[in-house]
Amino acid sequence: MRTFPLCLPALLGAALTGCSTNSPPAIAALQAFPTHVAPGGRSTVTAEVFDEDGDSLTRLWLPSGGTVVELGPDSVLWVAPQDTNTYQVMLVVADPGGAADTASVSIGVGPNLLPTIDSMSARPDPVRSLEVCTLTVFARDPEGLPLSFRWRAPVGIFLDSTAAEVCWRAPLSIRSHRISVTARDSAGGTETDSLQVQVTADTSVLVDSTFAVYPGGHRYARLGLDQVPYVVEGQFTAQGGPINLLVLDEANYLDWVNGQGYAAICEVPDVDAGAFSFGDSLAGIRYIVLDNTGDRVLGRTVILRAVLVLP
């Protein structure tokens, strides 16, 4: 940018009697958006102009190619030619005394530049099945063109699939799922990227307690399981000696208490510590029994933890 006295009465329509000492006008900024367009594309060029004397200023826009359409005192719409090249749009600003300032901005014309996806994120990751995960893409267009988005996943449900940040409800399938997003600019250029989101089982704690089991007696945790299908996974530790752990339905628990024959859903006999699991597709009552009936001398202290897993 430079400032100089300009004596161009024919160009500026000013009758000049000589170069004055008035404060010259200044172009503080000259910007184009976007700075790269396709042949025949459009860019808006905007200037920031001021004059300390408050003079009425004359503006002349001079493109090295293409055409300009005035949008306002300090902005024009530049329409690119069909030839690929880098073009200049120059602005000349002059006051009535002939002082002037010039500035120019470059705009490239060529094939559409594709968008760029900088990063993607998922929150939370991992996500429990049937819960909602927030997916975010950070993308930009080198030409400054507006972007639209399309998210895709083989399973799960998008609450919205066309924004830079969307919500995805995780499916029942417990594994890693690939989710992709396509960024598209207004000229049709696209870029696609993907990320993996791990879906885990939905778990909730059913029992997390310490039981005092008296000599010759038993204690139990009674579970009402109404969400099916389900899997219950657990572990226990017995202090004072080994203990038997049984899992019984309601009818078989009553049979066991009354000393009759019974069928256990799960049984871990005579151990100080162990793990267990059981599942069903039918709702019902289940008893996790801590059995110390075989020892009428010593009691047991048992730490029991069990969680519900919904596949």
Long-range contacts (C-beta under 8 A, 24 or more apart in sequence): 1-26, 1-27, 1-101, 1-102, 1-103, 2-101, 2-102, 3-99, 3-100, 3-101, 4-99, 4-100, 5-98, 5-99, 5-100, 6-92, 6-94, 6-98, 6-99, 6-100, 7-98, 8-94, 8-98, 11-60, 12-58, 12-60, 12-94, 12-98, 13-58, 14-58, 14-94, 14-96, 14-98, 16-97, 16-98, 19-97, 19-98, 19-99, 20-97, 20-98, 20-99, 22-53, 22-55, 22-95, 22-97, 22-99, 23-51, 23-52, 23-53, 23-99, 24-51, 24-95, 24-99, 24-100, 24-101, 25-49, 25-50, 25-51, 25-55, 25-57, 25-93, 25-94, 25-95, 25-99, 25-100, 25-101, 26-50, 26-51, 26-93, 26-101, 27-91, 27-93, 27-101, 27-102, 27-103, 30-91, 30-103, 30-104, 30-105, 31-105, 32-78, 32-89, 32-105, 32-106, 32-107, 33-144, 34-141, 34-143, 34-144, 34-145, 35-105, 35-106, 35-107, 35-108, 35-143, 35-144, 36-107, 36-108, 36-109, 36-110, 36-113, 36-142, 36-143, 37-80, 37-107, 37-108, 37-109, 37-143, 38-80, 38-109, 38-110, 38-111, 38-112, 38-187, 39-80, 39-81, 39-82, 39-83, 39-84, 39-109, 39-110, 40-79, 40-80, 40-81, 40-82, 41-79, 41-80, 41-109, 41-187, 42-77, 42-78, 42-79, 42-80, 43-77, 43-78, 43-80, 43-107, 44-71, 44-75, 44-76, 44-77, 44-78, 45-75, 45-76, 45-77, 45-78, 45-89, 45-91, 45-105, 45-107, 46-74, 46-75, 47-74, 47-75, 47-91, 47-93, 47-103, 48-74, 49-74, 49-93, 51-95, 53-95, 55-95, 55-96, 55-97, 56-95, 56-96, 57-93, 57-94, 57-95, 58-93, 58-94, 58-95, 59-91, 59-92, 59-93, 60-91, 60-92, 60-93, 60-94, 61-89, 61-90, 61-91, 62-89, 62-90, 62-91, 62-92, 63-87, 63-88, 63-89, 63-90, 64-88, 64-89, 64-90, 66-109, 78-107, 80-107, 80-109, 81-109, 83-109, 84-109, 84-110, 84-111, 85-109, 85-110, 112-143, 112-185, 112-187, 112-188, 112-189, 113-141, 113-142, 113-143, 113-189, 114-185, 114-189, 114-190, 114-191, 115-139, 115-140, 115-141, 115-142, 115-145, 115-147, 115-183, 115-184, 115-185, 115-189, 115-190, 115-191, 116-140, 116-141, 116-142, 116-191, 117-181, 117-183, 117-191, 117-192, 117-193, 120-181, 120-193, 120-194, 120-195, 121-195, 122-179, 122-195, 122-197, 125-197, 125-198, 126-197, 126-198, 126-199, 126-200, 127-170, 127-197, 127-198, 127-199, 127-200, 128-170, 128-199, 128-200, 128-201, 128-202, 128-203, 129-170, 129-171, 129-172, 129-173, 129-174, 129-199, 129-200, 129-201, 129-202, 129-310, 129-311, 130-169, 130-170, 130-171, 130-172, 130-202, 130-310, 131-169, 131-170, 131-202, 132-159, 132-167, 132-168, 132-169, 132-170, 133-167, 133-168, 133-169, 133-170, 133-197, 134-165, 134-166, 134-167, 134-168, 135-165, 135-166, 135-167, 135-168, 135-179, 135-181, 135-197, 136-164, 136-165, 137-164, 137-165, 137-181, 137-183, 137-193, 138-164, 139-164, 139-183, 139-191, 141-185, 141-189, 143-185, 143-187, 145-185, 145-186, 145-187, 145-189, 146-185, 146-186, 147-183, 147-184, 147-185, 147-186, 148-183, 148-184, 149-181, 149-182, 149-183, 149-184, 150-181, 150-182, 150-184, 151-179, 151-180, 151-181, 152-179, 152-180, 152-181, 152-182, 153-177, 153-178, 153-179, 153-180, 154-178, 168-197, 170-197, 170-199, 171-199, 172-311, 173-199, 174-199, 174-200, 174-201, 174-311, 175-199, 201-309, 201-310, 201-311, 202-309, 202-310, 203-307, 203-308, 203-309, 203-310, 204-307, 204-308, 205-305, 205-306, 205-307, 205-308, 206-232, 206-234, 206-306, 206-307, 206-308, 207-234, 207-288, 207-304, 207-305, 207-306, 208-304, 208-305, 208-306, 209-303, 209-304, 210-301, 210-302, 210-303, 210-304, 211-290, 211-301, 211-302, 211-303, 211-304, 212-299, 212-300, 212-301, 213-243, 213-290, 213-292, 213-299, 213-300, 213-301, 213-302, 214-292, 214-299, 215-292, 215-295, 215-296, 215-297, 215-298, 215-299, 216-292, 216-293, 216-295, 216-296, 217-292, 217-293, 217-299, 218-289, 218-290, 218-291, 218-292, 218-293, 219-289, 219-290, 219-302, 220-253, 220-287, 220-288, 220-289, 220-290, 221-287, 221-288, 221-304, 221-306, 222-285, 222-286, 222-287, 223-285, 223-286, 223-287, 223-288, 223-306, 224-285, 225-280, 225-283, 225-284, 225-285, 225-286, 225-308, 226-283, 227-283, 227-308, 227-310, 228-280, 228-281, 228-282, 228-283, 229-279, 229-280, 229-281, 229-310, 229-311, 230-279, 230-280, 230-308, 230-309, 230-310, 230-311, 231-277, 231-278, 231-279, 231-308, 231-309, 231-310, 231-311, 232-277, 232-278, 232-279, 232-286, 232-306, 232-307, 232-308, 232-309, 233-275, 233-276, 233-277, 233-306, 233-307, 233-309, 234-275, 234-276, 234-277, 234-288, 234-304, 234-305, 234-306, 234-307, 235-273, 235-274, 235-275, 235-276, 235-305, 236-268, 236-273, 236-274, 236-275, 236-276, 236-290, 236-302, 236-303, 236-304, 236-305, 237-272, 237-273, 237-302, 237-303, 238-271, 238-272, 238-273, 238-290, 238-300, 238-301, 238-302, 239-300, 239-301, 239-302, 239-303, 240-298, 240-299, 240-300, 240-301, 241-272, 241-295, 241-298, 241-300, 242-270, 242-271, 242-272, 243-270, 243-271, 243-272, 243-290, 243-291, 243-292, 243-300, 243-302, 244-268, 244-269, 244-270, 244-289, 244-290, 244-291, 244-292, 244-294, 245-269, 245-271, 245-274, 245-276, 245-288, 245-289, 245-290, 245-291, 246-287, 246-288, 246-289, 246-291, 247-276, 247-278, 247-286, 247-287, 247-288, 247-289, 248-286, 248-287, 248-289, 249-284, 249-285, 249-286, 249-287, 250-284, 250-285, 250-287, 253-287, 253-289, 256-289, 270-294
